[in-house]
């Protein structure tokens, strides 16, 4: 009796499982049908929207067609009611050109061309800042030209004998018979035998901007004076970028900076060279305050001592428009000698340079034109010069640290630091 109820329960559970499976299948079928119905409903909605759009487009085109048909009908009615009729009155014949007339345009073009040419030539003449004749430089600056230095190429400089250690730009030593050496000797003659020659014993050599050849001029002028029997000393006063000791191959252990500070005696700082009667006072240690050092009374006193010991004192200074150092020295010397290269910027740079020098009461010894083509006979005639662009080099060496000063110095271009501003 106990087995009968158990079998009944098992059969009943199996029946319930079958009913659940059937219900699950029916539910899945219903969900599938519902998804299909939803998809069809969405498709039907899209079709209705597309149908509505196309009906609107058909209505628009129908109205456009009706308007066009109406306009065509109206045009035909107007044409039938009477229009413009064309009639040939006379047959075409050969005629003449009325406009433009060639003779009229040629004469007008010649007049306008000549006028515009004159205007253009006038504007070019005004805009041209270069010099063509020596008297133009003298008239512009009011300072005499005492020399013209020929343009020196790298090949020409390499031809000299540099066995004495001096830089190859010292042409008065390495190439004494060359035209550049003769040009430097003519500058020496102009200084020695000028109206102020007896009083011009301390001469400052500078330039408007870097690259004008001031250091080369100072070097060769000193050598030329020494070769003429004059005791001459070249004094380094470019404390920011000293190069005199490199050009003359002398020691730079002690120099003018050490003398001004009382660290060394003048006799220990002055160096002799391979040229008789030619002495050099190098820079020595690099100062942190070059402008202030040059403005001190000790510098003027040193110049007076050198004036008594030597026949000529040549002072090499930085470019005037680059730093203020040269204007501090200019009132303390007998004359200032400017080295210039002719270019389209010479007029403006030279004018500004002379204004600064005259503001401090400096005496101008003269101007030396550098880089003149040899074919011009030292510049007399039309000035010709190589395409040389003036530029300002950074004279701020960062003297707060000695390491920065050395890095800036040795980072200079070789033609700048060794070839002494000669354009190669």
C-alpha positions in Angstrom: 0.0 0.0 0.0 2.9 2.4 0.5 4.2 2.0 -3.0 1.0 3.1 -4.7 1.1 6.7 -3.4 4.8 7.0 -4.2 4.3 6.1 -7.9 1.4 8.5 -8.1 3.5 11.4 -6.9 6.4 10.6 -9.3 3.9 10.4 -12.2 2.4 13.7 -11.1 5.8 15.4 -10.9 6.7 14.2 -14.4 3.4 15.6 -15.6 4.1 19.0 -14.1 7.6 19.1 -15.7 6.1 18.4 -19.1 3.6 21.1 -18.6 6.4 23.6 -17.6 8.4 22.7 -20.7 5.4 23.2 -22.9 4.6 26.5 -21.3 8.3 27.6 -21.8 8.1 26.7 -25.5 4.8 28.5 -25.9 6.4 31.6 -24.1 9.4 31.5 -26.4 7.1 31.3 -29.5 5.1 34.2 -28.2 8.2 36.3 -27.6 9.4 35.5 -31.1 6.0 36.5 -32.6 6.0 39.6 -30.5 9.5 40.6 -31.8 8.4 40.0 -35.4 5.3 42.0 -34.9 7.3 44.9 -33.4 9.7 44.8 -36.3 6.8 44.8 -38.8 5.3 47.7 -36.9 8.5 49.7 -37.2 8.8 48.9 -40.9 5.3 49.9 -41.4 6.0 53.3 -39.7 9.0 53.9 -41.9 7.0 53.1 -44.9 4.3 55.5 -43.9 6.8 58.2 -43.3 8.4 57.6 -46.7 5.0 57.5 -48.4 4.2 60.8 -46.8 7.4 62.3 -48.0 6.9 61.1 -51.5 3.4 62.5 -51.6 4.6 65.9 -50.5 7.3 65.8 -53.2 4.7 64.8 -55.8 2.5 67.8 -54.7 5.4 70.2 -54.9 6.4 69.0 -58.4 2.8 69.2 -59.5 2.5 72.8 -58.4 5.9 73.6 -60.1 4.7 72.1 -63.3 1.4 74.0 -63.2 3.3 77.3 -62.6 5.6 76.6 -65.5 2.8 75.6 -67.8 1.0 78.8 -66.9 4.1 80.9 -67.6 4.6 79.3 -71.0 1.0 79.9 -71.9 1.2 83.5 -70.9 4.4 84.0 -73.0 2.7 82.5 -76.1 -0.3 84.8 -75.6 2.0 87.9 -75.3 3.9 86.9 -78.5 0.7 86.4 -80.4 -0.6 89.8 -79.3 2.4 91.6 -81.0 6.2 91.8 -80.4 9.4 93.3 -81.9 10.1 92.7 -85.5 13.7 93.1 -87.0 14.3 94.5 -90.4 17.6 94.9 -92.3 18.1 98.5 -93.1 21.5 98.3 -94.8 24.1 95.6 -95.5 27.4 95.6 -93.5 30.5 97.4 -95.0 34.2 97.7 -94.1 34.9 100.2 -91.3 37.8 101.8 -89.5 39.1 101.4 -85.9 37.6 104.0 -83.7 39.1 102.9 -80.3 41.8 102.3 -79.1 44.2 104.3 -81.4 47.7 103.0 -81.4 49.5 106.4 -81.9 47.6 107.9 -79.0 48.4 105.0 -76.7 52.1 104.9 -77.7 52.6 108.6 -77.0 50.8 108.3 -73.7 52.7 105.2 -72.7 56.0 106.8 -73.5 55.2 109.8 -71.3 54.0 107.7 -68.4 56.9 105.3 -68.7 59.4 108.2 -68.6 57.7 109.8 -65.7 57.5 106.6 -63.7 61.2 105.9 -64.5 62.2 109.3 -63.1 60.1 108.8 -59.9 61.5 105.3 -59.4 65.1 106.5 -59.9 64.5 109.3 -57.4 63.1 106.9 -54.8 66.0 104.5 -55.3 68.5 107.4 -54.9 66.8 108.4 -51.6 66.7 104.8 -50.3 70.3 104.1 -51.3 72.3 104.4 -48.1 75.7 103.4 -49.6 78.6 105.6 -50.6 80.1 105.8 -54.0 82.8 108.5 -53.7 85.2 109.5 -50.9 83.8 113.0 -50.7 80.4 111.5 -49.9 81.8 110.0 -46.7 83.6 113.2 -45.8 80.5 115.3 -46.5 78.2 112.9 -44.5 80.4 112.5 -41.4 82.6 115.6 -41.5 85.7 113.4 -40.7 88.6 112.9 -43.1 89.4 109.5 -44.6 93.0 108.7 -43.9 93.2 105.2 -45.5 91.6 102.6 -47.7 92.4 99.0 -46.8 92.0 96.5 -49.7 89.8 93.5 -49.4 91.9 90.5 -48.3 91.0 87.0 -49.3 91.7 83.8 -47.4 94.1 82.7 -50.1 96.0 86.0 -49.9 96.4 85.7 -46.1 97.6 82.1 -46.3 100.5 83.2 -48.6 102.4 84.9 -45.9 105.1 83.6 -43.6 103.7 83.1 -40.0 106.8 81.5 -38.5 107.1 84.2 -35.8 103.8 83.2 -34.2 101.8 86.3 -35.0 98.3 86.0 -36.6 98.3 85.8 -40.4 96.3 89.1 -40.5 99.5 90.9 -39.5 100.3 91.6 -43.1 102.9 94.3 -42.3 105.0 91.4 -40.9 104.1 88.4 -43.1 103.6 90.3 -46.4 105.3 93.6 -46.1 105.3 94.2 -49.9 101.6 93.5 -50.4 99.0 96.2 -51.1 97.2 95.8 -47.7 100.6 96.3 -45.9 101.2 99.5 -48.0 97.7 100.7 -47.2 98.4 100.3 -43.5 101.6 102.2 -43.9 99.7 105.0 -45.6 97.5 105.2 -42.5 100.6 105.5 -40.4 101.9 108.3 -42.6 98.6 110.1 -42.4 98.7 110.0 -38.6 102.3 110.9 -38.2 102.3 113.8 -40.6 98.9 115.2 -40.2 98.2 118.7 -38.7 97.6 117.0 -35.3 100.3 114.4 -35.7 102.5 115.6 -32.9 99.7 115.7 -30.4 98.0 112.5 -31.5 100.1 110.0 -29.6 97.4 108.0 -27.8 95.0 106.7 -30.5 91.9 104.7 -29.8 90.9 102.3 -32.6 87.3 101.2 -32.8 84.4 100.7 -35.2 80.6 101.1 -35.3 79.9 97.4 -35.2 81.6 94.1 -34.9 83.3 92.7 -38.0 84.7 96.1 -39.4 88.3 95.1 -38.9 89.2 97.3 -36.0 91.5 94.8 -34.3 93.4 94.1 -37.5 93.7 97.9 -38.1 95.1 98.4 -34.6 97.5 95.5 -35.0 99.0 96.5 -38.3 99.0 100.2 -37.5 101.0 99.4 -34.3 103.5 97.3 -36.3 103.8 99.9 -39.0 104.6 102.6 -36.4 107.1 100.3 -34.7 108.8 99.5 -38.0 109.3 103.2 -38.6 111.4 103.4 -35.4 108.7 104.6 -33.1 108.3 102.8 -29.7 104.7 101.6 -29.9 102.6 99.7 -27.5 99.2 98.0 -28.4 96.9 98.2 -25.4 94.1 95.7 -25.0 90.9 97.5 -23.8 88.3 95.1 -25.1 87.9 93.2 -21.8 84.8 91.4 -23.0 86.4 89.6 -25.9 90.2 90.2 -25.7 92.1 89.0 -28.7 95.3 91.1 -28.9 97.3 88.4 -27.1 96.2 85.8 -29.7 97.0 88.1 -32.6 100.5 88.9 -31.3 101.3 85.5 -29.8 102.2 86.9 -26.4 101.5 85.5 -22.9 98.3 86.5 -21.2 99.2 85.7 -17.6 99.3 89.3 -16.5 97.8 92.2 -18.3 96.2 95.6 -18.0 93.4 94.4 -15.8 95.9 93.1 -13.3 97.8 96.4 -13.4 94.6 98.4 -12.8 93.8 96.2 -9.8 97.3 96.4 -8.4 97.9 92.7 -8.7 100.9 93.1 -11.1 103.4 95.8 -12.1 103.3 97.5 -15.5 106.7 96.2 -16.5 105.6 92.6 -15.7 102.5 93.0 -17.8 104.0 94.6 -20.9 105.1 91.9 -23.4 107.7 92.3 -26.1 107.1 90.9 -29.6 109.2 89.6 -32.5 109.0 93.1 -34.1 111.5 95.6 -32.7 110.0 98.5 -30.8 106.6 96.9 -30.7 105.2 96.0 -27.3 101.8 94.6 -26.2 99.8 95.1 -23.0 97.3 92.2 -23.1 94.1 91.9 -21.1 95.3 89.4 -18.4 92.5 88.1 -16.2 88.9 88.7 -17.5 87.1 91.2 -15.4 83.5 90.9 -14.2 82.9 94.7 -14.5 84.7 95.9 -17.7 82.8 99.1 -18.1 83.4 100.2 -14.5 87.0 99.3 -14.7 87.6 101.4 -17.8 85.9 104.4 -16.1 88.1 104.4 -13.0 90.8 107.1 -12.6 93.5 104.4 -12.5 92.9 103.8 -16.2 93.5 107.4 -17.2 96.6 107.4 -15.0 97.9 104.3 -16.8 97.4 106.0 -20.1 99.5 108.9 -19.0 102.3 106.6 -17.9 102.3 104.8 -21.2 102.3 108.2 -23.0 105.5 109.1 -21.3 107.2 105.7 -21.9 106.2 105.2 -25.6 106.0 107.3 -28.7 102.6 105.9 -29.7 99.9 104.2 -27.7 97.3 102.3 -29.7 94.2 101.3 -27.8 92.0 98.5 -29.1 88.4 98.9 -27.9 85.1 97.2 -28.5 82.6 98.4 -31.2 81.0 101.7 -30.1 77.4 100.7 -30.9 77.7 97.3 -29.2 78.7 98.4 -25.6 79.4 101.6 -23.7 83.1 100.8 -23.0 84.6 102.7 -25.9 82.8 106.0 -25.0 84.4 105.8 -21.5 87.9 105.7 -23.2 87.3 108.2 -26.0 87.6 111.4 -23.9 90.9 110.2 -22.4 92.8 109.6 -25.6 94.2 112.1 -28.2 92.1 110.8 -31.1 89.7 108.1 -32.2 90.3 106.2 -35.4 87.3 104.5 -36.8 87.4 101.4 -39.0 84.4 101.0 -41.3 83.2 98.7 -44.0 81.0 100.2 -46.7 77.6 98.7 -47.0 74.0 99.8 -47.2 74.1 100.3 -43.4 77.3 102.3 -43.2 75.5 105.7 -43.3 73.2 105.1 -40.3 75.7 103.2 -38.2 78.4 105.8 -38.9 76.1 108.7 -38.0 75.1 107.1 -34.7 78.7 106.3 -33.9 79.9 109.8 -34.4 77.0 111.3 -32.4 78.0 109.1 -29.4 81.7 110.1 -29.7 80.9 113.8 -30.1 78.5 113.7 -27.1 81.4 112.7 -24.9 83.8 115.2 -26.4 86.0 112.8 -28.3 88.5 114.0 -31.0 88.2 112.2 -34.3 91.5 111.3 -35.9 90.0 110.0 -39.1 88.2 107.1 -40.8 89.7 104.1 -42.4 87.6 102.3 -45.0 88.1 98.6 -44.8 87.4 95.9 -47.4 87.8 98.0 -50.6 88.3 96.2 -53.9 91.9 96.5 -55.0 90.8 97.4 -58.6 89.5 100.7 -57.2 93.0 102.0 -56.5 92.5 102.0 -52.7 89.0 103.2 -53.1 89.3 106.4 -55.2 86.7 106.1 -57.8 83.4 104.3 -57.4 83.4 102.4 -54.1 83.0 98.7 -54.6 82.8 96.2 -51.7 81.8 92.7 -51.1 78.3 92.0 -49.9 79.1 92.3 -46.2 76.2 92.4 -43.8 76.7 94.3 -40.6 75.6 92.5 -37.5 75.8 93.0 -33.7 77.6 90.2 -31.9 76.6 89.6 -28.3 79.1 91.3 -26.1 77.4 90.2 -23.0 79.7 87.3 -22.0 77.9 86.5 -18.8 80.7 87.6 -16.5 78.9 86.4 -13.4 80.7 83.1 -13.9 84.2 82.7 -15.4 83.1 79.4 -17.0 80.4 81.1 -19.0 82.8 83.8 -20.2 85.2 81.2 -21.5 82.5 79.2 -23.2 81.1 82.3 -24.9 84.6 83.3 -26.0 85.6 80.0 -27.5 82.2 79.5 -29.1 82.9 82.4 -31.5 83.4 81.7 -35.1 87.0 81.1 -36.2 87.1 84.0 -38.6 85.9 86.2 -35.8 88.2 85.3 -33.0 91.4 84.3 -34.8 91.3 86.1 -38.1 90.7 89.5 -36.3 87.5 90.6 -38.0 88.9 90.2 -41.5 86.2 89.0 -43.9 87.5 85.8 -45.5 
